């Protein structure tokens, strides 16, 4: 006996079902196309904003180079003018701290602050610039001193200062022999500096001391030496699972790669150390952590008086001629010898010329030079267009002007002009 289902002869609604299914499929397909188009449009606009932000950052970098060049040229002109009879007048009219504002004042473009207090002519100029510039996005330009910290590459021979010229006057020592850079002593000095930095932190912060009481500072110093010195033979580098760079530090943030450095140790070392090619210390920009490492024998009270003396400004120096009797009034150091003279007069551990000379020799052995004018700058640029932001950092060095030479064309001395060298540049 066979059973069979009756055939469905009523096909009403099937066409509607097919139409609805087709419309749903078509809606999903169109939605996917629309979503993909929107995503591609956003990616295109983001890419365009990224290109604009990159170009804006490069433009800001050129403005920063212009500021540094203007400062170096003006500084050179004022130094030459101050050597004459009107030197005191030049120093009073253009004090050093005012000239340095050419490069050390941050700039925001376009300027969006309150300009109601400006004179009418300047206010009109600012408003016209805002209207006519047509610049998309915002630009932040900052130039910072790099010679106020110790260079982590200073104990490498290529970064050491050149040997004293044989024609120069010998130092006032019994042997009268110029002191040369000593890589081994520079390494020992680096270890000693790091030890002093930690010891000072231990004395000030009991929690930090309890956390790192078992840290071997010698291991930390060895990691730093092994990371960027190809000639340094380190057992820790050989046994490390992370290959060491074996090259100079490009940035101080590379300390994070060392196995002995965590965030707290990095935050302790970062204010004192930097990475670059110049191993000079600007005593007019140095801060307390670096000063403690540079002159560890200075007491807390002596360091306080040092900054009060160096940073002293006022009307007493603005209109008075700075004679030999008035050099003790304070203010930025004019020469490195003024800094050494200050140490001999105001720091108890430098109570004799021999102590001062020993300190000078130790600086040469460590590959450090004392300067009073900034020659190495960290340029920090932030450019933003809509939601896109680009950050550019570069280290710029002012090269010393070469001696004027005689050109074959006109047989006249060529003009001395300081030049800039971009040592490092990267987008973050």
Number of C-alpha atoms within 10 A of each C-alpha: 2 3 5 5 5 6 6 6 6 7 7 8 9 10 10 10 11 11 12 12 12 12 12 12 12 12 12 12 12 12 12 12 12 12 12 12 12 12 12 12 12 12 12 12 13 16 13 14 21 20 15 20 25 22 14 23 27 18 15 24 22 12 13 24 20 15 17 26 19 15 18 26 15 14 17 15 11 18 14 11 16 15 11 10 9 11 16 19 17 16 20 16 11 13 17 17 14 10 16 16 12 19 24 18 11 14 16 14 14 17 14 10 7 8 14 8 8 11 9 11 8 12 15 13 11 17 13 11 14 15 10 9 10 9 14 15 18 19 24 17 22 20 25 17 18 28 28 26 26 27 24 23 26 25 26 25 15 10 17 25 19 12 11 13 9 8 6 8 10 14 14 12 12 6 8 10 10 18 16 18 23 17 17 14 15 23 20 13 18 22 20 17 21 20 18 15 19 19 13 15 15 17 10 11 11 12 11 15 17 10 10 15 12 8 11 11 17 13 14 20 20 20 22 24 26 23 23 19 20 15 11 14 12 15 11 14 19 12 9 11 9 11 11 19 15 16 15 19 21 15 12 17 12 15 21 13 15 16 14 18 17 12 9 10 16 16 11 15 18 15 16 23 19 22 21 25 22 22 27 25 24 23 24 23 20 20 16 16 18 22 20 20 22 19 15 14 14 20 14 11 9 15 19 12 14 20 17 13 17 17 15 13 16 9 8 9 18 16 13 13 16 17 9 7 7 11 13 13 13 18 20 21 22 13 13 17 13 15 18 18 14 18 20 17 13 15 19 13 16 21 13 11 14 12 14 17 16 13 16 18 18 19 20 23 22 26 27 25 16 20 21 20 21 23 20 27 23 19 23 21 24 24 27 21 21 13 9 17 19 22 18 19 19 18 22 23 22 17 14 13 12 12 11 12 12 12 10 8 6 8 9 11 12 13 12 12 16 14 14 18 12 13 13 15 14 9 12 9
